Amino acid sequence: MFSTVPPAVLVFSSLLSFVAASKLDFFHTHRHKFNNTKISIPQTPNPNFNATLGTYGPAAYAFAMAKYGVNVDTPLAVSVNARDTVVANPAYSYYDKEYLCAVKIGTPPQTLPLDFDTGSADLWVFSSETPSSYVSTGKAIYTPSKSSTAKLVTGSTWALTYGDGSSSSGDVYTDNVTIGSLKVAAQAVEAAQKVSSQFAADTALSGLLGLAFGTANQAKPRVKTFFDNIRPALPLPIFTVNLKKGAPGSFNFGYIDSTQYTGAITYTPVTPRYSLWEFGVSGFSIGQGAKNSTIIDAVADTGTSLLLLPISIVKAYYAQIAGSSYSTNYGAYVYPCSITPPDFNFYIGSAKQTVPGRYMNYGYISNTQCYGGIQSQGTLMFSLFGDIALKAQFVVFDASVPRIGWANKPTL
């Protein structure tokens, strides 16, 4: 086990330990009677999204590393900014870029497309307090003055700092928040007054709804997450993630839909270190190869796109792809687009979970070369199982134990 806490994750625990319990009472909303409601929140396409091909892979990698406190190296930073040197790929599907869900905030409700993010614990949004220079044309924002139920929490602030030195921050309101048929009154909503460059450049996203554990929340004083507020009223204290490739998936709260997976669900305990959905992988295999029993410490993060692994595993994977190479221009592994990479298999106990090789194409960086969906975790303390892996699996996030369950999909 690693003993060093990543800088960004350290903030999750250190900033909050000094908050007196009495200061938290303001944010404890009354329990809502949902009558054991089971809800499924579908993802929806966002017409504002417009990917710049050739920069998307490097940008996704830079974002993931910065999120967990690691700055990008010079070649990667250059590739992210080289937006005018790439080719277009009209077949690219934005469903593989972001998985957004409609969330209604305020009275009358203002609908914002948010990223349901298991890698963070804040519900923060672009708002009328966000400077216009950070807000792209057509982006949906939250305007507290247009909500009769919005209340500013005097003295409450929030801040998220990233590995590249950028940050997002603002103040806190309470307001009605509704997803599907579930509404929480006086839910803490963190309104952005400053937004990091990664989020400002994203034309589709209006904010995040964090689904990590509440101790990871970055508001001062700490606030309860949306899931923590609805959890006591759900039939089961769980949510499930069923992401898909090239099609909208769904987040289900309070129940397990047996039609969304095949075989058995294999559970593994959550590692109680960073307030994240961290778990252990017992090994991996490539294609039809034998299992390698290397232990992988990983975090399941729906807010991260790529599958980031130890460099030894990454090298072993690309060694099976003819013509693949490490690109110094992009700071990443690339491969010929004409080739379908092998499957990547990971093991939960003895259960084999498969990520199909065809999921590994993360966009063209030239007319013939594609960016690989598996990349190195670098100096991160854990691997990141982002959407590349999650859209291949049915995943149960069980807060009662806590534990994570994995099952293969009926069709891949």
Phi, psi and omega in degrees: 000144178281147181249344181271130181270129177301146183307313184293324181287328178303323180301325183304321185260322189287320183292336189264347188290344183265001184281126179289145183298328182295333181285346182275344187300326184301328187267357182278097181289154178294156180289138182258141180268104182257001180056045179055041181295136172250126183232149175238123181256109181282152170278151180230148176292145178248110185293347180280346184286134178216098183285141171262106186294145182093335175254346185296311179302306177301323179293320179296322179292314180299320180297314181298316181293317180295324180303326183253023169090014181245127178279154180277155178278174186298312179302320181292317179299321179295317182294326179295324184271350183277064189283345185258014185241017188246166178262157179266147177230096185295345181276357183296137181254124181288348175297335179272359176266308182217147177246101187251146179230144181283128177234134180257128182234132172093182180224113356294160187293138173252122186268124180235135174279114183244154174271118174283109195244108178284357180261010177207172186228025180244140170260096180237150186219151165299142186217177176293348177270352179282125179307142184301334180294341179266350189251116180284157180300130178090353180290133176284133179232161177266126179244100183302326183294343179265005179246124180288346181255003180282135177225125177288133177267103185301128176084356181266132180225169175215153179204138175235124181247137186249166185296338179273006179092350179280169181205161171234142183199169179171202179248182188233134173243162163247142182197169174290134176230128184233130168234127184059234180261006181260125178236132174249123175277144178059035173287137176292126178238120183268111184269126184283130170253343175217141183228137179294160185299327180298317182282325180297328181282349183270112184281344185268319192281133177253001179150188182235147167243103186286136181240014172283180183290148187301335179292350177270358183295141187255008175282151176235114357290163183299145179240160179281141178285165177299316181295321177298325180288323182271342186306316183297337184264354180281149176303321175228142182279060186222162162222152180239151182239123179231077178278158183223161176265124177072015180201155180289140176256207182202156170245124178251139182243127172093356182201167177244123179270108185292347179280351185266000179213168178234152181073208183260155170270124179256124184260150174221142183294151173278135178281118186277068182245307191245013183066021178248171177277074184263138186211169180253138175251132188271358178160182181211164170212160183240124182059231179265013183289169181287158179290133170258124188272024174298128180280134179240125173266122191223161174238131175274116189226103178289348178270003177244140185274319191268170172255107184254126188227167174304145187300328180297323179287321179299314179298319179297323181292309184287343174295342179268002181245112180298132177086358178284157180198164173271121181269118176289336178291323183254353181061036187201166176275136178231164181207162180296129182295341180285351183256137172268117182296163177287160174296152170247124181248136173235158188241129170254104191064235178262358183278131182266122178248135189245134169250111184300143180301328181292347176282349189279349179285113184248031174107153179286138168249351172204186180293341184233343185253139179241150179279131183281141180284343173259127178220173183284142175281355177059232182266009176299146181285349181211162174282159178242119174264089180272201189296334176306316179277319187292328180286350176268352187230156167263124189237130178254124176255103186256111184277352185286328187270309353271165181200166176237135177248141182235138175214147176286161182272155176301320178225142180236000000 
